[in-house]
Amino acid sequence: MRIVVLAAGVGSRLGNSYPKPLTPLGGGETILGRQLRLLGDAFDPTWVCVVVGFKKELIMEAFPDVLFAYNREYGDTNTSKSLLRALTLTKAEPVLWLNGDVVFDPGMLDLVADGIAAGGSFVCVNTARVSEEEVKYAVGDDGAISEISKAVASPLGEAVGVNFVSAADKPALARRLEECDPQDYFERGIELAIAQDGLKVMPLDISEFPCIEVDFREDLEQARRRFG
C-alpha cells in the first residue's frame, strides 16, 4: 500500500503566502506535519508520498525525509491531476490518499485501517453535518456511493477528503482521472468510474472522530481550538 497526501495547490482562500499544508496549528506543528506524524504512527512511514506544486521547496525543506511527487502544472490543474500523478507513480499498489488541508482525530485511522483490511475502495464520510461548500455524497440501493460532489442535491453527509482505492479498482479510477478536466476535483474521477466502470466505493462513516478540512480562516480557528 501507499499513502498519498495531495499538497500541490495554492490554497488562495486562506490567504497564506506559503503552501496551506504548512499552516501552523499549535505547539509549532503544521497541518502537514501533524498529518505525517499521525500517519507514521498508524502505518509504515515509508509508504507516504506528498504531491507538491506551489512553492514546493518550502514543503520539501520542512520534511526532508519524505518522498515527493511533483505536479508541475499545479497552477492550471486541480486535485484530479495531482491524484492521477500519484496513482501513476505508485503503479499497481492500493492507495490511501488525503487532502493536504485535512486535520483529523487520530482515532479515525483505526477505522481507516479496518476499511483497508476489508479490501474494498471507500470514501470517509461525516454524516453529522453538511454545508454548501463541502463535497457531499449520496448512495444507491446497494449502499455504495452513487454521487460525490459539491452539487449533490439530497446528500447524506460530507466526504471529508480521506479515501482509499483498492488495487483492483485503481486502473478504472486512473483512467477516469485522465478524462477529467484540468480543474476538476478528484471526486469527479470517482463519479465517472462509478457511472462508466461500475466502480463500487463504500462510504466509511468516521462521524465519531472530528475531521476538519481547512478552507477558510474560520476552519483554521476551529482546528486550532480542537487540535492545536
Backbone torsions as a table, in degrees:
resi	resn	phi	psi	omega
1	MET	NA	151.9	172.2
2	ARG	-125.1	152.4	176.8
3	ILE	-118.5	128.8	-175.5
4	VAL	-121.7	130.0	173.5
5	VAL	-109.5	122.8	-179.0
6	LEU	-88.6	106.4	-172.6
7	ALA	-133.3	33.2	-174.5
8	ALA	-92.0	-18.5	-170.1
9	GLY	-73.8	166.5	179.8
10	VAL	-78.1	-35.6	-179.1
11	GLY	65.5	44.5	-171.5
12	SER	-65.7	-26.4	-175.4
13	ARG	-67.3	-24.2	178.9
14	LEU	-83.2	-19.8	174.8
15	GLY	81.4	16.6	177.9
16	ASN	-77.6	155.6	171.7
17	SER	-93.4	2.7	-178.5
18	TYR	-131.1	167.6	-178.7
19	PRO	-58.0	137.3	-177.1
20	LYS	-55.1	-38.1	179.0
21	PRO	-60.3	-17.3	178.3
22	LEU	-90.3	8.2	177.5
23	THR	-65.8	127.9	-179.3
24	PRO	-73.0	142.9	175.0
25	LEU	-99.9	-68.8	179.6
26	GLY	-170.1	156.1	179.4
27	GLY	64.6	20.7	178.5
28	GLY	84.1	0.8	-178.1
29	GLU	-95.5	138.0	177.8
30	THR	-93.4	169.8	177.4
31	ILE	-56.1	-51.1	-178.0
32	LEU	-67.2	-39.8	178.7
33	GLY	-59.2	-41.4	178.2
34	ARG	-66.3	-43.4	177.3
35	GLN	-56.5	-49.6	-176.1
36	LEU	-65.2	-37.8	178.0
37	ARG	-62.9	-48.6	-177.5
38	LEU	-68.5	-40.6	177.0
39	LEU	-63.6	-39.2	178.8
40	GLY	-67.4	-30.3	176.5
41	ASP	-71.9	-35.2	-173.7
42	ALA	-90.5	-27.9	-176.0
43	PHE	-134.0	179.2	175.6
44	ASP	-70.6	118.5	-177.4
45	PRO	-63.5	-19.5	178.5
46	THR	-74.2	-8.4	177.5
47	TRP	-79.6	-12.4	-168.3
48	VAL	-86.3	134.9	172.5
49	CYS	-131.5	135.9	179.3
50	VAL	-110.2	124.7	176.2
51	VAL	-86.6	119.7	-175.9
52	VAL	-114.8	164.0	178.3
53	GLY	-159.4	-84.7	-178.3
54	PHE	-59.6	122.9	179.1
55	LYS	44.7	50.4	-174.5
56	LYS	-57.5	-32.1	-177.8
57	GLU	-60.0	-34.2	-179.2
58	LEU	-64.6	-42.2	178.6
59	ILE	-69.8	-43.1	-177.2
60	MET	-65.6	-36.5	178.1
61	GLU	-72.2	-32.0	-179.5
62	ALA	-72.0	-28.3	-176.4
63	PHE	-132.5	72.0	-171.8
64	PRO	-68.9	-13.9	-176.9
65	ASP	-98.5	7.6	-177.4
66	VAL	-100.9	148.3	173.6
67	LEU	-79.1	145.4	-178.4
68	PHE	-130.4	149.5	167.7
69	ALA	-123.3	147.3	-173.4
70	TYR	-114.2	122.1	169.8
71	ASN	-94.3	95.0	-175.5
72	ARG	-67.4	-17.2	179.9
73	GLU	-101.8	30.5	-175.3
74	TYR	-57.9	-31.3	-177.9
75	GLY	-73.3	-19.5	-176.2
76	ASP	-116.4	-0.3	-177.9
77	THR	-129.6	167.7	180.0
78	ASN	-118.2	-163.4	-171.6
79	THR	-66.1	-21.4	177.6
80	SER	-60.2	-39.8	-177.3
81	LYS	-81.7	-31.7	174.2
82	SER	-65.5	-42.7	177.8
83	LEU	-65.4	-41.1	177.6
84	LEU	-58.0	-42.3	177.8
85	ARG	-58.1	-45.0	-179.0
86	ALA	-67.7	-41.9	-179.9
87	LEU	-64.2	-36.4	178.7
88	THR	-65.7	-43.3	-177.3
89	LEU	-70.9	-30.2	-177.7
90	THR	-87.4	2.5	172.8
91	LYS	54.3	-123.2	-170.4
92	ALA	-90.3	-1.4	-174.8
93	GLU	-75.6	145.5	172.9
94	PRO	-64.6	155.5	-174.1
95	VAL	-134.0	128.4	165.2
96	LEU	-96.8	125.9	179.7
97	TRP	-132.8	154.3	178.6
98	LEU	-148.0	153.9	175.4
99	ASN	-70.2	146.6	-176.4
100	GLY	-77.0	8.4	178.2
101	ASP	-120.5	17.5	-178.4
102	VAL	-92.9	125.4	176.2
103	VAL	-110.9	120.9	-169.4
104	PHE	-134.5	156.6	172.9
105	ASP	-73.6	133.6	-177.2
106	PRO	-61.2	-22.9	177.2
107	GLY	-59.9	-25.4	177.9
108	MET	-58.1	-34.6	-174.8
109	LEU	-68.9	-22.6	173.1
110	ASP	-65.5	-43.5	176.6
111	LEU	-65.1	-40.2	178.2
112	VAL	-61.3	-43.6	179.2
113	ALA	-61.8	-39.2	176.9
114	ASP	-64.7	-40.5	178.0
115	GLY	-63.1	-41.1	178.2
116	ILE	-63.0	-43.5	-179.8
117	ALA	-62.1	-29.1	179.2
118	ALA	-70.2	-22.9	169.9
119	GLY	97.8	-13.0	-177.6
120	GLY	-99.6	164.4	177.6
121	SER	-75.5	147.3	-179.2
122	PHE	-153.6	162.6	174.2
123	VAL	-124.2	127.6	176.6
124	CYS	-73.4	133.3	-175.8
125	VAL	-132.6	156.3	175.4
126	ASN	-122.3	117.2	-178.7
127	THR	-91.9	-0.4	-175.0
128	ALA	-80.9	-20.5	-177.9
129	ARG	-151.0	151.6	175.2
130	VAL	-144.2	115.5	177.5
131	SER	-115.3	162.8	-174.2
132	GLU	-62.2	-35.7	-174.3
133	GLU	-75.8	-24.9	-171.6
134	GLU	-80.5	158.0	170.9
135	VAL	-73.2	128.4	-175.5
136	LYS	-115.0	168.9	-178.9
137	TYR	-142.4	159.4	171.3
138	ALA	-137.8	160.7	-179.7
139	VAL	-123.1	159.5	175.5
140	GLY	-92.9	-171.7	-178.4
141	ASP	-62.7	-25.3	-179.1
142	ASP	-85.5	-0.3	-179.9
143	GLY	86.1	-7.6	178.3
144	ALA	-83.2	158.3	-179.3
145	ILE	-65.9	131.5	177.9
146	SER	-109.2	-28.7	178.0
147	GLU	-139.7	144.6	175.0
148	ILE	-154.2	107.4	-178.2
149	SER	-172.3	177.3	175.4
150	LYS	-76.9	-10.4	-172.1
151	ALA	-107.9	14.3	179.5
152	VAL	-62.5	128.3	-171.8
153	ALA	-74.4	-41.7	-177.6
154	SER	-126.0	73.6	-172.7
155	PRO	-75.4	153.9	174.1
156	LEU	-94.9	-16.1	-178.0
157	GLY	170.0	-163.3	-174.9
158	GLU	-111.6	137.3	168.9
159	ALA	-84.4	124.4	-166.8
160	VAL	-90.2	-2.6	176.4
161	GLY	96.0	16.9	175.7
162	VAL	-124.4	124.7	-167.9
163	ASN	-145.8	160.6	179.1
164	PHE	-139.8	134.8	173.3
165	VAL	-121.1	129.4	179.9
166	SER	-72.9	164.5	178.0
167	ALA	-61.2	-37.9	-178.8
168	ALA	-67.5	-34.6	-176.9
169	ASP	-87.4	-14.6	-171.4
170	LYS	-60.9	-43.2	-179.6
171	PRO	-59.9	-39.7	179.8
172	ALA	-65.7	-43.5	179.6
173	LEU	-63.7	-43.7	179.3
174	ALA	-60.8	-40.7	179.3
175	ARG	-60.1	-44.9	-177.2
176	ARG	-74.3	-31.9	173.7
177	LEU	-63.0	-35.6	176.5
178	GLU	-60.6	-35.7	-178.4
179	GLU	-78.9	-17.4	-176.9
180	CYS	-62.7	149.8	171.6
181	ASP	-66.5	152.8	-176.8
182	PRO	-53.9	-34.8	-176.4
183	GLN	-92.0	6.5	178.0
184	ASP	-72.3	145.9	168.0
185	TYR	-76.6	160.9	-177.6
186	PHE	-63.8	-22.1	178.7
187	GLU	-60.4	-27.3	176.6
188	ARG	-64.5	-38.9	176.9
189	GLY	-63.7	-38.4	176.9
190	ILE	-63.2	-46.1	179.4
191	GLU	-59.4	-43.9	179.6
192	LEU	-63.0	-41.3	-180.0
193	ALA	-67.4	-36.0	175.8
194	ILE	-63.3	-47.6	-174.9
195	ALA	-72.4	-39.0	-170.4
196	GLN	-102.3	-22.4	-177.5
197	ASP	-118.3	-1.2	-177.9
198	GLY	69.3	23.9	179.6
199	LEU	-58.6	131.0	179.2
200	LYS	-104.9	112.6	-179.1
201	VAL	-121.4	120.2	-176.7
202	MET	-93.4	146.9	170.9
203	PRO	-77.5	133.9	174.9
204	LEU	-110.4	110.2	-172.9
205	ASP	-78.7	113.5	178.0
206	ILE	-114.2	24.5	-172.5
207	SER	-57.0	-27.3	-178.0
208	GLU	-71.7	-13.9	-178.5
209	PHE	-114.9	122.6	-179.2
210	PRO	-58.1	138.5	179.9
211	CYS	-149.1	120.2	-174.1
212	ILE	-123.1	124.5	172.7
213	GLU	-92.9	118.5	-171.6
214	VAL	-87.1	97.7	176.7
215	ASP	-103.9	-37.6	-174.4
216	PHE	-126.0	168.8	-177.5
217	ARG	-59.0	-36.6	179.9
218	GLU	-67.3	-32.7	174.7
219	ASP	-63.6	-42.5	-179.5
220	LEU	-63.0	-43.5	180.0
221	GLU	-64.4	-38.0	176.7
222	GLN	-63.9	-42.9	179.2
223	ALA	-64.7	-38.6	179.2
224	ARG	-66.8	-40.0	178.5
225	ARG	-64.6	-39.7	-174.8
226	ARG	-84.5	-37.1	-171.3
227	PHE	-121.1	-5.9	-172.2
228	GLY	-66.6	NA	NA
